Amino acid sequence: MPETTSNHKTPPSLTPAAFHILLVLASGENHGYAIMREVAEHTGGKMRLGPGSLYGTIKRMLADGWIEELDERPDPELDDERRRYYRLTGLGRKLVQAEAERLEQLVNIARGKKLLRTPRSV
């Protein structure tokens, strides 16, 4: 098997769940239930994260340093104090951006093969 001579590290592949969670957090901090709702909304209900997959993925992303849990909480009178809020780290932002660029390249290839229409200019 040939070795690569590049020192450039390939970013890890993101699961669909991790990618969607990172996409939600790219627009700001949020809590688990709101992340679940936003993912369902973004995908027109085609992807629904259950609590097990959501919090399992969040746990892995916390351990890998892609996201962090916030220490500060909103006013308890305005929010449930049991909620945990999360935000992207610099690494998480780089990973979600790299994955979005990778997917864009794939979409462009699919368009070139006439598998997708080219979007019309506005």
C-alpha positions in Angstrom: 0.0 0.0 0.0 1.6 3.3 -1.0 2.3 5.9 1.6 1.3 9.5 1.2 4.0 12.1 1.6 1.7 14.9 2.5 1.7 16.2 6.0 -1.8 17.5 5.4 -4.2 15.7 7.7 -7.6 14.7 6.2 -10.4 15.9 8.4 -12.4 13.1 9.9 -15.6 12.0 8.2 -18.7 13.3 9.9 -21.8 11.2 10.4 -25.0 12.7 9.1 -26.1 13.3 12.8 -22.8 15.1 13.7 -22.9 17.2 10.5 -26.5 18.3 11.2 -25.8 19.1 14.9 -22.7 21.1 13.9 -24.8 23.0 11.2 -27.3 24.0 13.9 -24.6 25.1 16.3 -22.9 27.1 13.5 -25.6 29.8 13.9 -25.1 30.0 17.7 -25.4 28.1 21.0 -28.3 25.9 21.6 -29.7 23.1 23.8 -30.4 19.5 22.9 -34.2 19.7 22.4 -33.9 22.8 20.2 -31.1 21.0 18.2 -33.5 18.0 17.6 -36.3 20.3 16.4 -34.0 22.4 14.1 -32.5 19.3 12.5 -36.0 18.0 11.7 -37.0 21.4 10.4 -33.9 21.7 8.2 -34.5 18.3 6.6 -38.3 18.6 6.2 -38.7 15.9 8.8 -36.6 13.4 6.8 -34.0 13.2 9.6 -35.2 13.0 13.2 -32.6 12.6 15.9 -33.9 10.7 18.9 -32.5 11.5 22.4 -30.1 8.5 22.3 -28.5 9.3 19.0 -28.5 13.1 19.7 -26.8 12.8 23.2 -24.5 10.0 22.1 -23.3 12.1 19.2 -23.0 15.2 21.5 -21.0 13.1 24.0 -18.5 12.1 21.3 -18.2 15.6 19.9 -17.6 17.0 23.4 -14.8 14.4 23.9 -13.3 15.2 20.5 -13.3 18.9 21.2 -15.7 19.8 18.3 -18.2 21.4 20.7 -18.2 22.6 24.2 -20.9 22.8 26.9 -21.5 26.3 28.3 -21.1 27.0 31.9 -23.5 30.0 31.9 -27.2 29.5 31.6 -30.0 31.8 30.5 -32.3 33.3 33.2 -33.9 30.2 35.0 -37.2 32.0 34.9 -37.0 32.1 31.1 -35.6 28.6 30.6 -35.5 25.1 32.1 -32.4 24.9 34.4 -31.9 21.2 33.4 -31.1 22.1 29.8 -27.5 21.9 28.7 -26.3 24.4 26.1 -23.6 23.7 23.5 -21.6 25.7 21.1 -19.0 25.1 18.4 -15.3 25.2 19.1 -12.9 26.5 16.5 -12.2 22.9 15.5 -15.9 22.1 15.2 -16.4 25.2 12.9 -13.4 24.0 10.7 -14.9 20.5 10.5 -18.4 21.5 9.5 -17.0 24.0 6.9 -14.7 21.3 5.4 -17.7 18.8 5.3 -19.9 21.4 3.6 -17.2 22.1 1.0 -16.8 18.3 0.4 -20.5 18.0 -0.1 -20.5 21.0 -2.5 -17.9 19.3 -4.6 -20.0 16.2 -4.8 -23.1 18.2 -5.8 -21.1 19.9 -8.5 -19.9 16.5 -9.9 -23.5 15.3 -9.8 -24.6 18.4 -11.7 -21.9 17.8 -14.3 -23.2 14.3 -14.9 -26.7 15.8 -15.3 -28.0 14.0 -12.2 -29.1 17.4 -10.7 -30.4 20.6 -12.3 -28.2 23.6 -12.2 -29.9 26.2 -9.9 -31.3 29.2 -11.8 -29.9 32.7 -11.1 -32.2 35.0 -9.4 
